[in-house]
Amino acid sequence: MPRSSKPASKPPTLKSMAAELGIHVSTLSRVLNGDADAVARAASPDVVARIRQLAAERNYTPNLQATALRMQRSQEVGVLMPRISDLVMATLYEGIDTAADAAGYMAFVSNTFDEPDRQRALAERSLRRQVAGIIIGDSHLGDSQLLSHLADRKVPYVLISRRQPGHPGVACDDFLGGRLAAEHLFQIGCRNVAVLAGETFASTGADRTSGFIDYFREYGIDIPPARVLTGHFDSREGYAQGQRLLQADRTIDGVFAVNDFLAIGLMGAVREAQLNLGTDIAVVGYNDTPLAAVLPVPLTSIRLPLHAMGEMAFRALLGKIDGSPTDDVLVQPQLIVRESSALFARSS
């Protein structure tokens, strides 16, 4: 059917453009709103090109709210994270966003500050938007009913960088990561070790600490409770805990911090105590954030493929949305040795 090249005076609709092209409205909808497979099934390449050309000429924008109402779900995915300002969380989210965009979805993130009440409220707000699913990166899950609530409502969800029995997720083998840190410190000669263990409710910190303690126990070394310090995951906490450790016991020769920010704070306390970082005391962090490699004394750390984990989490969620069976994904950590411990090995 011939069509005018003049822009329509009213906002274009699927119905008006279908009439202009002389094709069924459902074909137009599948081409403009579907994924690549749906488009390939909907029409020939020539028809797809004509549809997209007209949509561009008319400045057509899909009505996502109408689509959500019609499909009983949107092309949006909600992401709950403690703080997007956290570099680890931000990198995980970048991976989620990259994979979502490639699949024709839009991801949006909400900061929960690891507060269960806020977590539940933000999840409910996401559900009112009829999101297709939710990805959860909160540490505070053990005493929360959120996961059971989502399961009862048959809302697709996936955990990221967290492990909770009976719930789908993408995480690192943090127990192994803790053992890698312990093995490294043990092999370079550290015997009087300590752990900055993070929050007790976070599965990541708990698993990393357990793996570290387990390794030393296998070699007949029990780490005293006074040398396993719990608290927040930030550099201020690492500095305060480092001061406490070094004031109580100057014989400590190796410390494992369950994230890089704790390790960075600890390194400040080591310098303040007039100890030589990397020779008097070895330090190992976790996550291998970009900061680790550019510190005055570069930090040995356990590397995680954070961006890839974000992509994996979205793909796992997409499988849940489509009704496909999904297995938990457990990625393998990698030890990256730098001067904060390599110097200790050479000085021993």
Secondary structure, DSSP 8 states (H G I E B T S, - for coil): ----SS--SS---HHHHHHHHTS-HHHHHHHHHS-HHHHHHHS-HHHHHHHHHHHHHTT----HHHHHHHHTS-SEEEEEES-TTSHHHHHHHHHHHHHHHHTT-EEEEEE-TT-HHHHHHHHHHHHHTT-SEEEE--S--TT--HHHHHHHTT--EEEES---TTS-EEEE-HHHHHHHHHHHHHHTT--SEEEEEE-TT-HHHHHHHHHHHHHHHHTT----GGGEEE--SSHHHHHHHHHHHHHH-TT--EEEESSHHHHHHHHHHHHHTT--BTTTBEEEEEE--GGGGGSSS--EEEE--HHHHHHHHHHHHHHHHTT-----EEE--EEE--HHHHHHHHH-
